């Protein structure tokens, strides 16, 4: 094998994309991967038994690009099972994550992999923009912190569709089997081994805010956040209560600030 081929093989990025009833958005998400200036990737789409046209849409792209892999689960398990299935199939040095309704900018992988290699980073995220269900910019940019440890991630979860980690160095992880906040629980596993999450402060992804989605229902999210703290992370009761109050207070602050600016939270 030639030196260039070896280099490309060593830097393969496996993109994990769970999907469920995503016919409205998944085409745009897949196209944002295809348009990456960094071409050495594989996209692993795992459909969690969708009842809409999601499989047909993925099949269309599957026929167009051999870098795309597709698995359909035999029943609806939830996002954690879909993520775990995709991660098990991943063969890249790096594993990246993209939700089926989010979008990457074309330079996202190139900038982030370059950053990780240059700075010897094992676990990274980027800033991202919030867009509405139609993909229109809300004017909000969520900035990536320069460096977070475990305690930092307990308070500030990175944008799921911005995360990349070095699987060659850190290995693979099992996403806890909970329907919501399973991505957050995954990052808490990764940080324990990586020690730090480094942020690239460039908005290289767009997070689609859908007000009828699982992630928009705040009370159940608090319940699952509590489950992560107490059942998965085994945090003390007092610390778990403090973290829940911290997250609620921060959410209220940003909601009030955005309303004053005339934007939706």
C-alpha positions as CSV (number, residue, x, y, z in Angstrom):
1,X,0.0,0.0,0.0
2,X,1.3,3.5,-0.9
3,X,2.2,6.0,1.8
4,X,-0.7,8.3,0.8
5,X,-3.2,5.4,1.0
6,X,-1.9,4.4,4.4
7,X,-2.3,8.0,5.6
8,X,-5.9,8.1,4.3
9,X,-6.7,4.8,5.9
10,X,-5.3,5.9,9.3
11,X,-7.4,9.0,9.3
12,X,-10.8,7.6,8.3
13,X,-13.7,9.3,10.0
14,X,-16.8,7.2,10.9
15,X,-19.9,9.3,11.0
16,X,-22.6,7.9,13.3
17,X,-26.2,8.9,12.3
18,X,-29.2,7.4,14.1
19,X,-32.5,8.0,12.4
20,X,-36.2,7.7,13.2
21,X,-39.1,9.2,11.1
22,X,-36.6,11.7,9.7
23,X,-37.9,11.9,6.1
24,X,-38.2,15.7,6.3
25,X,-34.6,16.3,7.1
26,X,-32.3,13.3,6.7
27,X,-31.6,14.0,3.0
28,X,-30.2,17.4,3.9
29,X,-28.1,15.8,6.8
30,X,-26.6,13.2,4.5
31,X,-25.9,15.8,1.8
32,X,-24.0,17.8,4.3
33,X,-21.7,14.9,4.9
34,X,-21.3,14.2,1.1
35,X,-20.3,17.9,0.6
36,X,-17.5,17.7,3.2
37,X,-14.1,18.9,1.9
38,X,-12.6,16.2,4.0
39,X,-13.4,13.1,1.8
40,X,-12.1,10.2,3.9
41,X,-15.2,9.3,5.8
42,X,-17.8,6.6,6.1
43,X,-21.4,7.4,7.0
44,X,-23.2,4.8,9.1
45,X,-27.0,5.4,9.2
46,X,-29.0,3.2,11.5
47,X,-32.8,3.5,11.1
48,X,-34.7,2.8,14.3
49,X,-37.7,1.2,12.5
50,X,-39.1,4.4,11.0
51,X,-42.7,4.4,9.8
52,X,-42.1,7.0,7.1
53,X,-40.0,7.3,4.0
54,X,-36.7,7.5,5.9
55,X,-35.4,4.1,4.6
56,X,-36.3,5.0,1.0
57,X,-34.4,8.3,1.2
58,X,-31.3,6.6,2.7
59,X,-31.4,3.9,0.0
60,X,-31.3,6.7,-2.7
61,X,-28.0,8.1,-1.2
62,X,-26.7,4.6,-0.6
63,X,-26.9,3.9,-4.4
64,X,-25.1,7.2,-5.1
65,X,-22.1,6.9,-2.7
66,X,-20.3,3.7,-1.6
67,X,-19.1,5.4,1.6
68,X,-22.6,5.2,3.0
69,X,-23.7,2.2,5.1
70,X,-27.3,1.5,6.1
71,X,-28.8,-0.7,8.8
72,X,-32.5,-1.0,9.7
73,X,-33.4,-2.2,13.1
74,X,-36.2,-4.8,13.3
75,X,-38.2,-2.8,15.8
76,X,-38.1,0.6,17.5
77,X,-35.5,0.5,20.3
78,X,-34.6,4.1,20.7
79,X,-31.6,6.3,19.8
80,X,-29.2,4.5,22.2
81,X,-29.5,1.2,20.4
82,X,-29.2,2.9,17.0
83,X,-26.0,4.8,18.1
84,X,-24.5,1.6,19.6
85,X,-25.2,-0.4,16.4
86,X,-23.5,2.3,14.3
87,X,-20.5,2.6,16.7
88,X,-20.0,-1.2,16.6
89,X,-19.8,-1.0,12.8
90,X,-17.4,2.0,12.8
91,X,-14.0,1.3,11.5
92,X,-12.5,4.8,11.5
93,X,-9.7,6.2,13.6
94,X,-12.1,9.0,14.5
95,X,-15.8,8.7,15.3
96,X,-18.1,11.7,14.6
97,X,-21.7,12.2,15.4
98,X,-24.5,13.8,13.3
99,X,-28.2,13.7,14.1
100,X,-30.4,13.1,11.2
101,X,-32.0,16.5,11.4
102,X,-28.8,18.5,11.8
103,X,-26.4,19.9,9.2
104,X,-22.6,20.2,8.9
105,X,-20.8,23.1,7.1
106,X,-18.6,21.7,4.2
107,X,-15.4,22.5,6.1
108,X,-16.5,20.9,9.4
109,X,-14.5,17.7,9.3
110,X,-11.4,19.2,7.7
111,X,-11.2,21.9,10.3
112,X,-11.9,19.7,13.3
113,X,-9.6,16.8,12.3
114,X,-6.8,19.3,11.5
115,X,-7.4,20.9,15.0
116,X,-7.3,17.5,16.7
117,X,-4.1,16.4,14.9
118,X,-2.3,19.7,15.4
119,X,-3.2,20.0,19.1
120,X,-3.0,16.2,19.9
121,X,-6.6,16.3,21.0
122,X,-8.5,13.0,21.6
123,X,-12.0,14.5,22.2
124,X,-13.4,17.6,20.6
125,X,-16.4,19.6,19.8
126,X,-17.2,22.9,17.9
127,X,-19.5,25.8,18.2
128,X,-22.8,25.6,16.4
129,X,-25.7,27.6,15.1
130,X,-29.3,27.1,16.1
131,X,-31.7,27.0,13.1
132,X,-35.5,26.6,13.0
133,X,-37.3,23.6,11.5
134,X,-37.0,25.1,8.0
135,X,-33.2,25.5,8.4
136,X,-33.4,29.3,8.8
137,X,-30.8,30.9,11.1
138,X,-32.2,31.9,14.5
139,X,-29.3,34.3,15.1
140,X,-28.1,32.2,18.1
141,X,-24.6,30.7,18.2
142,X,-23.7,28.2,21.0
143,X,-20.0,28.7,21.7
144,X,-17.7,25.7,22.4
145,X,-15.7,26.2,25.6
146,X,-12.0,26.0,25.1
147,X,-11.5,23.1,27.5
148,X,-13.8,21.1,29.8
149,X,-13.2,18.3,32.2
150,X,-15.7,15.9,33.7
151,X,-17.1,18.5,36.1
152,X,-17.4,20.9,33.2
153,X,-19.4,18.5,31.0
154,X,-21.8,17.8,33.9
155,X,-22.8,21.4,33.6
156,X,-22.4,22.0,29.8
157,X,-23.2,19.3,27.4
158,X,-21.5,19.7,24.0
159,X,-23.6,19.9,20.8
160,X,-24.1,16.2,19.8
161,X,-23.6,16.9,16.1
162,X,-20.3,18.6,16.7
163,X,-18.5,15.9,18.7
164,X,-15.5,13.9,17.3
165,X,-13.3,11.5,19.3
166,X,-10.3,9.4,18.6
167,X,-11.5,5.9,18.7
168,X,-8.1,4.4,18.0
169,X,-6.8,5.9,21.3
170,X,-9.9,5.8,23.4
171,X,-11.7,2.7,22.1
172,X,-15.4,2.3,21.7
173,X,-18.1,3.0,24.2
174,X,-21.6,1.7,24.9
175,X,-24.3,4.3,25.0
176,X,-26.5,3.8,28.1
177,X,-30.0,2.4,27.3
178,X,-32.1,5.5,28.0
179,X,-34.4,7.2,25.4
180,X,-33.3,10.7,26.2
181,X,-30.0,12.3,27.2
182,X,-28.2,9.1,26.0
183,X,-25.7,11.3,24.1
184,X,-25.0,13.3,27.2
185,X,-24.4,10.1,29.1
186,X,-22.0,8.9,26.4
187,X,-19.9,12.1,26.6
188,X,-19.6,11.5,30.4
189,X,-18.1,8.1,29.6
190,X,-15.7,9.5,27.0
191,X,-14.4,12.3,29.2
192,X,-13.4,9.9,32.0
193,X,-10.9,8.3,29.6
194,X,-10.0,11.4,27.5
195,X,-9.7,13.6,30.6
196,X,-10.6,16.8,28.6
197,X,-13.0,17.9,25.9
198,X,-11.4,20.6,23.7
199,X,-13.6,23.1,21.8
200,X,-13.0,24.6,18.4
201,X,-14.8,28.0,18.5
202,X,-16.0,28.0,15.0
203,X,-19.8,27.4,14.2
204,X,-19.3,24.4,11.9
205,X,-22.7,22.8,12.4
206,X,-26.4,23.8,12.5
207,X,-28.7,22.4,15.2
208,X,-32.3,22.2,14.2
209,X,-34.7,23.3,16.9
210,X,-38.0,21.5,16.6
211,X,-40.5,22.4,19.2
212,X,-42.3,19.1,19.0
213,X,-39.2,16.9,19.3
214,X,-38.1,14.8,22.2
215,X,-35.3,17.2,23.1
216,X,-37.8,20.2,23.3
217,X,-39.9,18.6,26.0
218,X,-38.3,20.1,29.1
219,X,-39.9,18.3,32.0
220,X,-39.2,14.7,30.7
221,X,-35.6,16.0,29.9
222,X,-35.1,16.9,33.6
223,X,-36.3,13.5,34.6
224,X,-33.8,11.8,32.3
225,X,-31.1,14.3,33.4
226,X,-31.7,13.1,37.0
227,X,-31.5,9.5,35.8
228,X,-28.1,10.2,34.3
229,X,-26.8,11.8,37.5
230,X,-28.2,9.3,40.0
231,X,-28.6,6.0,38.2
232,X,-25.7,6.1,35.6
233,X,-23.1,8.4,37.1
234,X,-24.0,7.5,40.7
235,X,-23.6,11.1,41.9
236,X,-24.5,12.0,45.5
237,X,-28.0,13.3,46.1
238,X,-26.9,16.8,47.1
239,X,-24.7,17.1,44.0
240,X,-27.4,15.9,41.7
241,X,-29.9,18.4,43.2
242,X,-27.3,21.2,42.7
243,X,-26.7,20.2,39.1
244,X,-30.4,20.1,38.3
245,X,-30.9,23.5,39.8
246,X,-27.9,24.9,38.0
247,X,-29.2,23.6,34.6
248,X,-32.7,24.9,35.2
249,X,-31.4,28.3,36.3
250,X,-29.1,28.5,33.3
251,X,-32.0,27.5,30.9
252,X,-34.2,30.2,32.4
253,X,-31.5,32.8,32.1
254,X,-30.9,32.1,28.4
255,X,-34.6,31.9,27.7
256,X,-35.2,35.3,29.2
257,X,-32.2,36.8,27.4
258,X,-33.3,35.4,24.1
259,X,-36.9,36.7,24.6
260,X,-35.4,40.2,25.3
261,X,-33.5,39.9,22.0
262,X,-36.6,38.9,20.2
263,X,-35.5,35.3,19.4
264,X,-37.0,32.0,20.4
265,X,-35.1,30.0,23.1
